[in-house]
Amino acid sequence: MNHGTGFGGRFWSCVLKLAGIRFEHQWTAEEYLTWLDVHGWRVVFSKELSARITMMYAECEWKTEG
């Protein structure tokens, strides 16, 4: 999820970066769910999890044709 929305998220993102953990993408919840949908997944359940860095939990199933 996007880490730039508050001081706490940006701070922990920097701490993790110093520890060698890199984030390839930082999306909003809507952007992430759209990305899953476009790439063949049907989101069955999703929830934003507030932590030091906001995360998204998503349960998905593969879209089948027919």
C-alpha positions as CSV (number, residue, x, y, z in Angstrom):
1,M,0.0,0.0,0.0
2,N,1.0,3.6,-0.3
3,H,3.5,4.5,2.5
4,G,3.6,8.2,1.8
5,T,0.3,9.1,3.5
6,G,1.7,9.9,7.0
7,F,4.9,10.4,8.9
8,G,4.7,6.9,10.5
9,G,4.4,5.1,7.3
10,R,7.2,7.0,5.6
11,F,9.4,6.5,8.7
12,W,8.9,2.7,8.7
13,S,9.4,2.5,5.0
14,C,12.8,4.2,5.4
15,V,13.7,1.9,8.3
16,L,12.9,-1.2,6.2
17,K,14.8,0.3,3.2
18,L,17.9,0.7,5.5
19,A,17.4,-3.0,6.5
20,G,17.5,-4.0,2.8
21,I,13.8,-4.4,2.2
22,R,12.6,-2.7,-1.0
23,F,9.1,-2.1,-2.2
24,E,8.6,-2.5,-5.9
25,H,5.2,-0.8,-5.9
26,Q,3.2,1.4,-3.7
27,W,-0.5,1.4,-4.6
28,T,-3.7,2.6,-3.1
29,A,-6.2,-0.1,-2.1
30,E,-8.3,0.5,-5.3
31,E,-5.2,0.4,-7.6
32,Y,-4.1,-2.9,-6.1
33,L,-7.5,-4.5,-6.4
34,T,-7.8,-3.3,-9.9
35,W,-4.4,-4.7,-10.8
36,L,-5.4,-8.1,-9.4
37,D,-8.6,-8.0,-11.5
38,V,-6.8,-7.0,-14.7
39,H,-4.4,-9.9,-14.2
40,G,-7.0,-12.6,-14.0
41,W,-7.9,-12.7,-10.3
42,R,-11.4,-12.3,-8.8
43,V,-11.2,-10.7,-5.4
44,V,-13.4,-12.6,-3.0
45,F,-12.5,-10.7,0.1
46,S,-10.2,-7.8,0.9
47,K,-9.3,-5.7,3.9
48,E,-6.9,-2.9,4.6
49,L,-4.7,-3.7,7.6
50,S,-3.5,-0.8,9.7
51,A,0.0,-1.4,11.0
52,R,3.3,0.5,11.0
53,I,2.9,0.3,7.3
54,T,-0.6,-0.1,5.9
55,M,-1.1,-3.4,4.1
56,M,-3.8,-5.1,2.0
57,Y,-5.1,-8.6,2.6
58,A,-6.8,-10.1,-0.4
59,E,-8.4,-13.5,-1.0
60,C,-8.7,-14.2,-4.7
61,E,-9.6,-17.0,-7.0
62,W,-8.5,-17.4,-10.6
63,K,-11.1,-16.3,-13.1
64,T,-12.1,-19.1,-15.3
65,E,-13.5,-18.7,-18.8
66,G,-17.1,-19.9,-19.4
